[in-house]
Amino acid sequence: MLNQFKIFDSHFHVIDHQFPLVPNNGYLPNEFTHDNYLDRMKPYDLCGGAIVSGSFQAFDQSYLVNALNQLGPSFVGVAQLPVTVSDDEVIQLDHAGVRAVRFNLKRGGSENLRHLSSMAQRLHELVDWHVELYVDSTELPDLYDTLIALPSVSIDHLGLSQSGLSVLIKLVEKGVRVKVTGFGRVNFDVKRALQDLYSANPTSLMFGTDLPSTRAPIPYSDNDFLLVIDALGEDGASDVLSRNAIDFYHPSKVQG
């Protein structure tokens, strides 16, 4: 059953202790290398994925470039970058397979929110990247006008909170993407939320394992994958498990 659908894993972390880590609120994660990840995903029909920088990796890109080199061209990276990053460095990261910049509003470790709009515009124009936000949906009403004006944006972990779901649905209707990840982090009925969000915009949802589920109250399990199929049926699941994410992360670059 786990290999019934192709998966483009839109959100997972690689934690390699050979590279710098920065404690976040006193937290440092256990190691989870690219080999650990591939071992965990053996039961699945994995066609690629997005390595996402965590708060504990701050602005270090060395681990990310190394992991992309090891995993190959069907995988892409999501970096955390300072606003002072040069065009040359961005272009080098793009060549290495990075396709987005992350703003971690929940945990920190990324650039300040006040630079969101300017960085989003600059990086989209320079290398056609999008922005990814780790943000609690309770904050979305204040960010709504900013987010719908961005060239391209996604929100992690279904927005985390029930109270912001209605705003998240409005953003999805405007073209914002949402990561179907971190089911053990949210405080609502995931199945119902998936159905409502998919109904609002079938291209919006992108499945990810969130492995190794750092600091999640309930870590990823194979039942999360099965829940997507149960909630959306085979056609909807095919969109969410691979098609939408491959489109979002530029298939001509990823697989060309």
Backbone bond lengths (Angstrom), bond angles and torsions (degrees), N, CA, C in turn:
res aa  C-N    CA-C-N  psi(-1)  N-CA   C-N-CA  omega(-1)  CA-C   N-CA-C  phi
1 M - - - 1.465 - - 1.522 112.08 -
2 L 1.333 117.09 -35.44 1.462 119.48 -177.16 1.518 112.67 -68.75
3 N 1.330 117.42 -22.83 1.472 119.44 179.70 1.524 111.82 -103.76
4 Q 1.329 116.21 21.21 1.465 120.71 179.80 1.525 111.71 -71.70
5 F 1.329 117.21 -29.17 1.454 122.68 -177.35 1.516 109.72 -126.84
6 K 1.324 115.32 145.27 1.466 119.04 170.06 1.529 109.20 -68.03
7 I 1.329 115.47 144.17 1.456 120.89 178.40 1.522 109.83 -122.54
8 F 1.321 115.75 128.70 1.454 121.90 161.78 1.522 104.93 -106.29
9 D 1.311 116.49 107.63 1.460 122.64 -173.20 1.526 108.83 -78.81
10 S 1.329 116.16 100.59 1.464 120.84 -170.01 1.520 113.89 -76.77
11 H 1.348 117.57 -2.93 1.466 117.75 -175.77 1.526 110.91 -160.57
12 F 1.329 115.47 102.98 1.465 120.41 170.97 1.516 108.32 -149.61
13 H 1.321 115.58 165.14 1.459 121.69 -177.23 1.519 110.78 -117.62
14 V 1.315 115.48 145.95 1.463 122.38 169.79 1.522 107.31 -114.83
15 I 1.314 116.10 125.54 1.466 121.51 -177.71 1.520 107.51 -123.22
16 D 1.313 115.14 106.01 1.464 122.42 -175.44 1.520 107.89 -118.19
17 H 1.319 116.35 115.53 1.463 120.82 -174.32 1.526 113.54 -71.44
18 Q 1.342 117.77 -1.72 1.466 120.10 171.79 1.529 111.24 -72.68
19 F 1.343 116.45 -16.07 1.453 121.74 -173.56 1.527 110.07 -115.52
20 P 1.349 116.77 158.58 1.469 119.87 -173.35 1.525 113.57 -61.36
21 L 1.328 115.25 138.93 1.461 122.43 171.71 1.526 108.20 -127.17
22 V 1.327 115.50 146.35 1.465 121.54 -178.58 1.528 108.04 -119.86
23 P 1.338 119.28 120.66 1.468 119.31 179.11 1.533 111.09 -56.61
24 N 1.331 116.37 134.90 1.448 121.78 177.50 1.527 108.34 -114.02
25 N 1.331 115.73 110.52 1.469 120.54 -173.56 1.522 111.15 52.64
26 G 1.330 114.54 39.75 1.454 120.98 178.90 1.513 115.06 80.96
27 Y 1.333 117.39 1.21 1.473 121.02 -175.77 1.524 111.33 -98.72
28 L 1.331 116.00 133.25 1.463 123.37 168.54 1.530 108.00 -128.92
29 P 1.314 118.13 132.75 1.469 120.63 -176.17 1.523 112.49 -80.98
30 N 1.320 115.21 159.77 1.456 121.04 169.86 1.528 109.40 -70.98
31 E 1.306 115.36 159.40 1.464 120.51 -179.64 1.527 110.46 -67.16
32 F 1.315 115.23 141.82 1.470 122.57 175.48 1.519 106.31 -150.54
33 T 1.325 116.65 88.81 1.455 122.20 -173.21 1.527 111.05 -78.77
34 H 1.321 115.33 172.42 1.463 118.65 177.01 1.525 111.08 -62.00
35 D 1.338 117.99 -32.52 1.459 120.48 176.18 1.528 111.50 -67.31
36 N 1.338 116.87 -40.39 1.468 120.13 175.23 1.527 110.52 -59.14
37 Y 1.314 115.39 -41.99 1.461 119.90 179.79 1.530 111.28 -62.81
38 L 1.314 116.78 -48.98 1.466 119.86 -178.54 1.523 111.24 -62.95
39 D 1.315 117.76 -36.78 1.473 120.54 176.38 1.528 110.65 -61.81
40 R 1.334 115.64 -43.77 1.469 118.93 -178.82 1.527 111.55 -65.46
41 M 1.323 117.47 -30.57 1.463 121.65 -175.16 1.523 113.87 -93.08
42 K 1.305 118.34 6.29 1.471 120.89 -178.68 1.531 113.74 -55.78
43 P 1.325 119.88 -36.02 1.472 118.33 -179.60 1.521 114.13 -69.59
44 Y 1.327 118.12 -12.15 1.457 122.22 -174.27 1.528 111.56 -99.83
45 D 1.337 115.35 160.72 1.462 121.66 172.63 1.529 107.24 -92.46
46 L 1.324 115.89 79.40 1.462 122.93 -172.83 1.525 109.83 -83.81
47 C 1.346 116.49 123.16 1.468 119.61 -179.71 1.523 112.36 -110.18
48 G 1.333 117.90 0.37 1.452 121.25 179.42 1.515 110.30 154.27
49 G 1.333 115.63 -175.14 1.452 118.39 -179.71 1.511 112.44 179.08
50 A 1.331 114.74 176.85 1.460 122.84 -179.38 1.522 109.80 -120.50
51 I 1.340 116.13 118.11 1.465 122.27 175.09 1.522 107.61 -82.99
52 V 1.326 116.57 121.27 1.465 121.59 -174.22 1.528 110.00 -107.49
53 S 1.307 116.93 129.98 1.460 121.70 178.06 1.519 110.47 -70.83
54 G 1.352 115.89 134.91 1.449 121.13 179.96 1.516 111.86 -97.94
55 S 1.337 115.65 168.98 1.462 120.96 -179.96 1.519 111.81 -55.86
56 F 1.329 116.35 -35.47 1.460 123.02 -176.13 1.527 112.56 -77.02
57 Q 1.345 117.11 -2.60 1.466 120.42 175.66 1.531 112.16 -105.58
58 A 1.320 116.02 -8.69 1.463 122.02 174.78 1.534 110.43 45.00
59 F 1.337 117.71 -128.15 1.469 121.06 -175.20 1.532 113.03 -99.22
60 D 1.322 117.81 15.35 1.464 119.98 177.78 1.528 110.06 -76.10
61 Q 1.310 117.30 127.92 1.462 121.85 177.90 1.528 112.50 -109.34
62 S 1.331 117.83 -6.51 1.466 120.19 -174.77 1.522 111.47 -63.03
63 Y 1.328 117.01 -41.78 1.463 120.26 179.49 1.527 110.30 -63.42
64 L 1.349 115.79 -38.51 1.457 121.06 -175.39 1.521 111.39 -69.10
65 V 1.320 116.60 -45.47 1.461 120.23 178.27 1.529 110.61 -62.97
66 N 1.337 116.62 -40.75 1.457 120.06 177.90 1.528 111.19 -62.39
67 A 1.322 117.26 -45.29 1.466 120.71 -179.11 1.522 111.40 -64.40
68 L 1.329 117.02 -39.60 1.462 119.72 177.94 1.518 111.25 -65.02
69 N 1.322 117.23 -38.25 1.464 120.65 176.53 1.522 111.19 -62.37
70 Q 1.332 116.11 -38.02 1.459 120.44 -178.09 1.530 111.92 -74.64
71 L 1.325 117.28 -38.73 1.462 120.69 -173.62 1.525 113.13 -84.96
72 G 1.328 117.67 -25.28 1.455 119.81 174.28 1.515 114.29 97.23
73 P 1.341 117.23 177.34 1.460 122.93 -166.57 1.522 115.65 -71.41
74 S 1.320 119.59 -9.64 1.460 119.94 176.60 1.522 111.97 -83.23
75 F 1.334 116.33 -2.69 1.464 121.56 177.20 1.526 109.62 -110.92
76 V 1.332 114.55 147.98 1.459 121.76 179.64 1.522 109.21 -126.93
77 G 1.339 115.51 169.90 1.454 120.26 -178.59 1.515 112.28 -121.47
78 V 1.332 114.93 151.22 1.462 123.02 173.23 1.528 106.39 -121.91
79 A 1.324 116.54 111.81 1.459 122.44 -171.04 1.529 110.96 -100.33
80 Q 1.314 115.41 158.89 1.464 122.43 165.60 1.521 106.93 -108.06
81 L 1.320 116.13 123.41 1.456 120.80 -173.06 1.522 110.55 -129.50
82 P 1.333 117.13 146.20 1.465 119.82 172.83 1.521 110.19 -76.51
83 V 1.309 115.89 155.92 1.454 120.28 179.85 1.528 111.30 -62.65
84 T 1.333 117.06 -21.55 1.466 121.69 -179.25 1.525 113.90 -81.65
85 V 1.338 117.83 -0.61 1.464 119.93 -178.16 1.529 109.69 -57.16
86 S 1.336 115.96 138.92 1.467 120.11 -177.76 1.524 111.12 -81.31
87 D 1.320 115.48 158.38 1.464 120.27 175.36 1.524 110.68 -58.68
88 D 1.326 117.00 -40.58 1.466 120.44 -178.61 1.522 111.18 -60.80
89 E 1.345 116.68 -42.41 1.463 118.75 -179.69 1.527 110.76 -66.95
90 V 1.314 116.60 -39.99 1.466 120.11 177.89 1.525 110.40 -60.85
91 I 1.307 116.82 -43.65 1.466 120.43 -179.84 1.528 110.80 -65.25
92 Q 1.321 117.18 -39.04 1.467 120.18 176.03 1.527 111.08 -63.21
93 L 1.335 117.34 -41.71 1.460 120.41 178.11 1.528 111.04 -66.11
94 D 1.308 116.79 -37.09 1.460 120.08 176.27 1.527 110.48 -61.36
95 H 1.310 116.36 -43.22 1.470 120.15 177.85 1.526 111.22 -63.66
96 A 1.326 116.83 -29.75 1.470 121.21 179.33 1.523 112.43 -77.96
97 G 1.339 116.83 -13.51 1.457 120.07 177.96 1.515 115.55 115.74
98 V 1.323 117.76 5.17 1.462 120.35 176.94 1.531 108.66 -75.58
99 R 1.347 115.82 137.71 1.458 120.22 -175.91 1.528 113.89 -129.12
100 A 1.343 117.53 0.26 1.462 118.72 -176.93 1.516 110.10 -160.06
101 V 1.341 114.76 161.84 1.457 121.55 173.55 1.524 107.88 -118.02
102 R 1.329 115.95 141.74 1.461 121.17 -176.22 1.524 111.43 -109.98
103 F 1.326 114.44 137.20 1.462 122.36 170.07 1.528 107.29 -111.63
104 N 1.318 116.05 114.26 1.462 121.58 -176.73 1.532 108.59 -98.24
105 L 1.316 116.01 88.64 1.459 120.95 -178.72 1.522 111.57 -78.14
106 K 1.313 116.56 -22.14 1.465 121.43 -178.13 1.520 111.89 -77.57
107 R 1.342 116.96 -44.07 1.464 121.40 -172.51 1.515 114.01 -112.25
108 G 1.330 118.00 -20.94 1.454 120.42 -173.78 1.517 111.03 87.72
109 G 1.327 115.49 -167.23 1.464 120.88 -179.46 1.512 113.63 87.73
110 S 1.330 116.51 -2.20 1.460 120.36 -179.88 1.532 109.10 -120.83
111 E 1.331 115.29 -174.63 1.464 119.63 -179.56 1.527 110.35 -70.49
112 N 1.340 116.44 159.21 1.454 122.65 -178.40 1.525 111.14 -68.74
113 L 1.318 115.09 145.85 1.465 121.72 -177.88 1.530 112.78 -56.94
114 R 1.318 118.02 -29.09 1.467 119.68 -176.83 1.531 111.90 -63.65
115 H 1.339 116.68 -17.60 1.470 120.11 178.99 1.534 112.70 -96.15
116 L 1.327 116.93 3.37 1.465 120.60 -174.57 1.528 112.47 -56.63
117 S 1.309 116.87 -55.28 1.475 119.75 -174.41 1.522 112.09 -63.87
118 S 1.325 116.46 -45.23 1.463 119.06 -177.06 1.525 111.29 -67.01
119 M 1.339 117.23 -41.76 1.468 119.58 178.83 1.514 111.00 -67.20
120 A 1.320 116.88 -40.99 1.464 120.30 179.79 1.526 110.98 -59.43
121 Q 1.324 116.30 -46.13 1.462 119.68 179.75 1.527 111.34 -65.02
122 R 1.324 115.61 -45.59 1.463 120.21 -177.30 1.529 111.30 -61.37
123 L 1.335 117.46 -48.30 1.462 121.00 -175.68 1.519 111.79 -72.33
124 H 1.314 116.40 -31.20 1.466 118.91 176.20 1.525 110.49 -67.25
125 E 1.324 116.48 -43.30 1.463 120.07 179.56 1.521 112.01 -68.50
126 L 1.342 116.20 -36.80 1.463 120.14 -175.35 1.521 112.26 -76.35
127 V 1.336 117.64 -47.09 1.473 120.51 -172.78 1.525 113.38 -136.68
128 D 1.345 117.36 10.78 1.467 122.06 177.14 1.537 112.44 64.04
129 W 1.332 116.80 33.31 1.464 120.29 176.22 1.520 110.32 -82.51
130 H 1.337 114.44 161.97 1.457 120.64 171.03 1.528 109.70 -113.11
131 V 1.332 115.66 177.22 1.463 122.96 179.70 1.527 109.04 -111.81
132 E 1.339 116.12 140.03 1.454 121.43 174.60 1.528 109.14 -119.32
133 L 1.329 116.38 137.05 1.455 122.06 -176.29 1.524 111.24 -120.60
134 Y 1.327 115.21 127.28 1.462 120.15 166.37 1.517 105.31 -97.68
135 V 1.326 115.35 101.49 1.463 120.69 -172.04 1.520 108.66 -145.83
136 D 1.309 116.38 143.32 1.456 121.23 174.27 1.522 108.57 -77.43
137 S 1.320 117.22 133.97 1.463 120.45 -174.62 1.523 112.83 -64.00
138 T 1.331 117.94 -14.98 1.466 119.34 174.68 1.525 111.34 -62.85
139 E 1.331 117.23 -20.96 1.461 121.65 179.21 1.532 112.92 -89.75
140 L 1.327 116.77 -7.86 1.466 119.35 -172.43 1.523 114.78 -67.02
141 P 1.327 120.58 -33.39 1.473 117.26 177.91 1.522 113.23 -56.05
142 D 1.318 117.12 -39.62 1.472 120.34 179.57 1.520 112.44 -73.18
143 L 1.329 116.56 -22.07 1.467 120.99 -177.58 1.523 112.68 -99.16
144 Y 1.304 117.32 -6.04 1.471 121.47 -169.34 1.532 112.19 -53.39
145 D 1.326 117.40 -53.88 1.466 119.88 -176.94 1.524 111.88 -62.29
146 T 1.330 116.30 -37.24 1.463 120.08 177.98 1.518 110.87 -64.80
147 L 1.328 116.99 -44.74 1.465 120.85 -174.42 1.523 112.31 -68.64
148 I 1.311 117.66 -40.36 1.471 117.68 -177.83 1.522 111.90 -73.06
149 A 1.335 116.64 -13.57 1.465 120.22 176.78 1.527 112.61 -89.03
150 L 1.339 117.97 -9.40 1.463 120.82 -179.54 1.524 110.13 -74.50
151 P 1.332 117.34 151.80 1.467 119.79 179.71 1.523 113.31 -62.92
152 S 1.345 116.48 -38.49 1.463 120.34 -176.54 1.524 108.52 -165.84
153 V 1.341 116.88 131.57 1.463 119.55 -172.97 1.525 110.43 -152.38
154 S 1.338 115.53 148.36 1.464 121.14 171.33 1.519 109.27 -131.51
155 I 1.336 115.15 157.72 1.458 122.96 -179.10 1.524 108.89 -122.72
156 D 1.331 115.37 132.95 1.463 121.56 -175.62 1.526 112.71 -77.34
157 H 1.331 114.73 155.01 1.472 124.23 162.63 1.527 113.50 53.79
158 L 1.334 116.77 40.42 1.463 122.00 175.94 1.529 112.96 54.69
159 G 1.329 116.27 20.51 1.456 120.13 178.53 1.507 115.76 78.56
160 L 1.325 117.04 -3.88 1.473 124.17 171.03 1.530 115.75 74.59
161 S 1.336 119.55 -41.96 1.462 120.25 -167.26 1.528 113.43 -120.83
162 Q 1.319 115.30 139.07 1.459 122.59 176.45 1.529 112.14 -57.35
163 S 1.320 116.19 -40.52 1.466 119.72 -172.71 1.517 113.50 -64.89
164 G 1.335 117.53 -20.09 1.457 120.17 179.64 1.511 114.79 -104.18
165 L 1.324 117.24 5.10 1.468 119.85 -174.88 1.531 112.60 -62.82
166 S 1.315 117.08 -37.05 1.463 119.06 -178.22 1.531 110.96 -63.92
167 V 1.331 116.83 -37.42 1.468 120.19 177.46 1.528 109.96 -71.35
168 L 1.322 116.85 -38.80 1.468 120.47 177.13 1.529 110.54 -59.45
169 I 1.310 117.22 -41.10 1.459 120.74 177.95 1.523 110.55 -62.73
170 K 1.322 117.85 -40.99 1.466 121.01 176.79 1.528 111.39 -62.19
171 L 1.335 116.55 -39.70 1.465 120.15 177.31 1.528 111.36 -65.47
172 V 1.309 116.54 -40.27 1.466 121.46 178.20 1.532 109.81 -61.17
173 E 1.314 116.62 -39.93 1.461 120.22 177.71 1.526 111.49 -62.69
174 K 1.344 116.62 -25.15 1.464 121.95 178.39 1.532 112.69 -90.21
175 G 1.340 117.54 1.31 1.461 120.67 176.09 1.509 115.81 105.20
176 V 1.334 118.40 1.00 1.464 120.70 176.58 1.527 109.30 -69.58
177 R 1.326 116.48 138.07 1.465 121.68 177.81 1.535 109.79 -90.87
178 V 1.336 115.09 156.47 1.460 121.20 -178.50 1.519 109.48 -135.65
179 K 1.331 115.86 131.84 1.459 121.24 177.38 1.544 110.42 -79.67
180 V 1.309 115.14 124.74 1.464 122.05 175.86 1.534 106.83 -86.62
181 T 1.310 114.82 78.13 1.458 122.16 -171.79 1.523 109.85 -144.25
182 G 1.319 114.88 164.54 1.461 120.38 171.15 1.513 114.19 63.62
183 F 1.333 117.72 44.62 1.462 120.16 -178.54 1.532 111.06 -59.54
184 G 1.316 116.46 -29.87 1.456 120.44 179.06 1.514 113.44 -80.10
185 R 1.328 117.21 3.36 1.468 121.77 178.69 1.534 112.31 -103.67
186 V 1.330 117.39 -15.67 1.462 120.60 -170.62 1.529 111.13 -93.90
187 N 1.340 116.27 166.76 1.462 120.66 -177.48 1.524 111.89 -121.37
188 F 1.364 115.95 34.37 1.462 119.83 -178.21 1.526 110.07 -144.44
189 D 1.321 115.99 175.70 1.461 124.07 179.31 1.535 108.17 -74.64
190 V 1.314 116.60 105.59 1.466 121.08 -175.24 1.522 111.37 -62.87
191 K 1.312 117.56 -42.90 1.466 120.32 -177.63 1.524 111.19 -58.63
192 R 1.317 116.88 -46.46 1.472 120.32 179.95 1.528 110.64 -65.42
193 A 1.323 116.84 -40.73 1.457 120.16 179.38 1.528 111.51 -62.69
194 L 1.323 117.20 -41.74 1.460 120.90 178.62 1.526 110.40 -61.17
195 Q 1.301 116.27 -43.09 1.466 119.79 -179.27 1.523 111.17 -65.15
196 D 1.328 116.66 -41.96 1.466 119.98 -179.25 1.527 111.50 -67.59
197 L 1.326 116.84 -42.71 1.460 120.91 -179.08 1.530 110.88 -68.87
198 Y 1.320 117.13 -41.62 1.470 120.45 179.41 1.521 110.44 -64.96
199 S 1.321 116.34 -38.46 1.460 120.19 177.88 1.521 111.01 -64.00
200 A 1.339 117.01 -35.79 1.458 121.21 -179.76 1.522 111.98 -69.51
201 N 1.337 116.79 -34.73 1.465 121.17 179.84 1.528 108.99 -164.28
202 P 1.323 119.09 103.14 1.464 121.80 -176.50 1.525 114.85 -62.58
203 T 1.339 117.54 -17.69 1.468 119.50 -178.86 1.524 112.65 -91.76
204 S 1.321 117.47 -0.73 1.465 119.80 -168.18 1.524 114.37 -82.98
205 L 1.322 118.30 -33.40 1.465 121.05 -167.56 1.522 112.54 -89.64
206 M 1.345 116.03 138.25 1.469 122.35 -178.42 1.526 108.75 -135.68
207 F 1.309 116.15 117.19 1.456 121.59 -177.25 1.533 111.84 -73.06
208 G 1.322 115.13 144.32 1.460 121.28 172.02 1.514 110.37 -150.92
209 T 1.310 116.47 153.00 1.466 120.14 -178.22 1.523 112.99 -82.14
210 D 1.332 117.24 -25.19 1.463 121.63 -173.91 1.530 112.24 63.46
211 L 1.315 117.82 16.04 1.469 120.38 178.80 1.526 110.35 -60.06
212 P 1.328 118.36 143.05 1.469 128.35 -0.23 1.520 114.08 -89.13
213 S 1.330 117.47 25.24 1.470 122.50 174.96 1.526 112.23 61.09
214 T 1.319 116.60 47.51 1.462 120.47 -178.46 1.529 110.74 -59.56
215 R 1.305 115.74 128.31 1.468 124.16 176.72 1.530 114.17 65.36
216 A 1.324 118.84 8.24 1.469 120.21 177.30 1.529 109.80 -74.14
217 P 1.316 118.60 133.03 1.467 120.18 176.87 1.523 112.80 -56.77
218 I 1.343 115.82 -36.96 1.467 121.54 175.22 1.523 106.94 -129.28
219 P 1.335 119.70 115.81 1.468 121.07 -176.75 1.529 112.29 -72.20
220 Y 1.327 114.99 167.48 1.462 121.39 178.23 1.526 110.92 -57.55
221 S 1.332 115.19 140.94 1.461 121.09 171.19 1.519 108.69 -136.00
222 D 1.319 116.40 164.33 1.460 120.59 179.56 1.529 111.50 -61.74
223 N 1.310 117.28 -23.65 1.459 120.46 177.90 1.527 111.85 -63.80
224 D 1.338 117.37 -25.51 1.466 120.19 176.69 1.530 110.31 -64.16
225 F 1.303 116.27 -43.42 1.470 122.06 176.44 1.527 110.25 -60.51
226 L 1.335 116.32 -46.05 1.462 120.64 -178.81 1.520 111.53 -65.39
227 L 1.327 116.92 -31.51 1.461 120.71 178.62 1.523 111.44 -64.62
228 V 1.323 117.30 -36.65 1.464 120.56 177.79 1.523 110.41 -60.69
229 I 1.313 116.52 -44.75 1.464 121.11 179.64 1.528 110.34 -64.34
230 D 1.326 115.63 -43.87 1.463 120.71 179.66 1.527 111.20 -62.40
231 A 1.318 116.86 -39.67 1.462 120.67 -176.55 1.517 113.03 -73.85
232 L 1.332 117.59 -36.07 1.469 121.07 -167.41 1.519 114.47 -116.36
233 G 1.327 118.18 -8.24 1.450 119.94 -176.88 1.521 111.40 75.04
234 E 1.303 116.39 176.81 1.466 120.35 -172.75 1.522 112.90 -66.25
235 D 1.329 117.80 -44.95 1.464 119.57 -178.47 1.521 111.11 -65.62
236 G 1.321 116.67 -47.13 1.457 120.32 178.89 1.512 111.86 -63.36
237 A 1.335 115.97 -40.60 1.464 119.74 179.41 1.519 111.38 -62.94
238 S 1.322 118.18 -37.81 1.466 120.77 178.40 1.519 111.12 -62.13
239 D 1.332 116.19 -39.24 1.468 119.85 175.97 1.527 110.72 -61.23
240 V 1.314 115.42 -50.03 1.463 121.17 -169.92 1.523 112.01 -77.20
241 L 1.312 118.30 -33.25 1.466 121.44 -176.21 1.524 112.93 -79.42
242 S 1.324 118.58 -22.85 1.469 118.04 179.58 1.522 114.64 -151.62
243 R 1.317 118.69 -48.04 1.463 120.34 -168.92 1.529 113.27 -58.45
244 N 1.316 116.45 -48.35 1.465 119.69 -175.56 1.519 112.06 -63.30
245 A 1.320 116.09 -42.58 1.462 119.78 -177.87 1.520 111.60 -69.96
246 I 1.317 117.71 -40.50 1.466 119.97 178.32 1.527 109.64 -60.77
247 D 1.316 116.59 -40.15 1.463 120.03 177.12 1.525 111.22 -64.66
248 F 1.316 117.02 -41.55 1.457 121.57 -176.64 1.518 112.26 -68.44
249 Y 1.314 117.01 -36.26 1.464 120.90 -176.93 1.526 113.24 -92.95
250 H 1.333 117.16 16.89 1.465 122.58 172.59 1.538 112.30 69.81
251 P 1.307 117.90 84.16 1.458 120.84 -178.02 1.522 114.04 -60.46
252 S 1.332 117.63 -30.07 1.473 119.21 -179.25 1.528 110.09 -66.29
253 K 1.336 116.97 -31.75 1.456 120.55 177.41 1.526 111.00 -82.99
254 V 1.326 116.07 -43.04 1.457 120.07 -174.76 1.514 111.63 -67.63
255 Q 1.329 116.67 -42.32 1.446 119.73 -171.39 1.517 113.50 -115.98
256 G 1.322 117.23 -0.62 1.461 119.75 -177.56 1.502 112.80 -91.23
